[in-house]
Amino acid sequence: MAAEPVGPFPTARTVTISYSDIKEKSRDLSMNIEEGFGPNGLGIISVSDVPGFSLLRQNLLHLAPRVARLPDDVKKKLEDPESRYNFGWSHGKEKLESGKVGKFYC
């Protein structure tokens, strides 16, 4: 179950699926997906135990300044307003449920 009451406030946990489970083609992950993206889910699923993740992440983060320096017309093609700018290039255009602009960086 994704939401569990703790004190007077309900809490939710992120659903995590291991990389090896995703690679196993016979594995049925539909319940995990429903838990993460269903009506009581957070709308996010994390993937654990990705081989080489630290190096892949480091290499990807090093590319961020190059993307930021692209011409505006190129970055515009990377925008995805339908996802409320949760995918692609956004630079301050993310939309919260309330319609206010929000950001989260890790």
N, C-alpha and C positions, 0 to 999 in steps of 0.2 A: 504494500500500500504506500502511495507516495506522500500522503498527508497524515501526520500524526499529531494529536493535540499535546502540547507541552505547557502546563500551567493554563493560563487563560487564553493563550495564543496558539493557533495551529501552526505547525511547521511542516516543511516539505523537504524531501531529500532528493538529490540528483540521482538519477538512474545511471549506473555504470555497467558497461558491457566490456568484457575483455576482448582484446584484439583477436586472440585465438578462437573465441566463440564466433566472432564475425567471419573469420576465415573458414570455419567448419561449415560447409555448404548444407549439411543435413540438419544443422542446429536451427530450431524454431525460436526466433527472437521476438515473435509478435507480441507476447505478453510484456516483455521489457519495453518494447516500442510504445505499446498502449499506455504503460505506466508512466513513461517519460513525456509523451505527447498527448495523452488523453485528457479528459476534462479535469482530472485532479493532479495532472503533472505540471512540471515547471516549464515544459516546452524545450527541454534540453536533455541530451543524453551524452555522457562522457564515455570515452573509450580509454581503457587502462591497458597497461603492459604492451604499448606499441614499441616494437623493436627499433632501437636507434632514435627514439623520440627526442632526447635532449639535443643531439646533434642536428636533427632535422629542424627543430624549433629554433636553435641558434642560427642556422643557415637562413631560415626564412625571415627572422627578425632583422638580419643584416640587410635584407632587401628592402625593408620598409622605407628608408630614406630615398632610395631610387624611385619607388612608386610615388612618394610625396613630391618629387621634383619633376614628374612627368607634366607635360602641358595640360592645362585645364580641360581642353577638349578631349584629350585621351582619358583623363580621370573621369570625366562625365560619362563616358561609355562603360565605365566600371561601376557606376552607381546602380542601386536596385531599390527604388522608392517603394515598390510593392511589398518588400520585406521590412519596411520602415528603416531601411538602410542598415539592417542587421547583417547583410552580406555585401561584399564588394567594397568600393571606396565610399566613405561617408564624411569624414572630417567635420564632425559637429552637427550632422543632420539626422542622427538617430532619433526616433520618436518613441516616447513612453506611452503607456496605455492612455494617460491623460492628454496626450497630444503634445506635451512639453518635450523640449529637446533634452536628451540625456546622453551620457557617455559612461563607459566602464572600460578601463584598461587594466591588463595584468602584466 
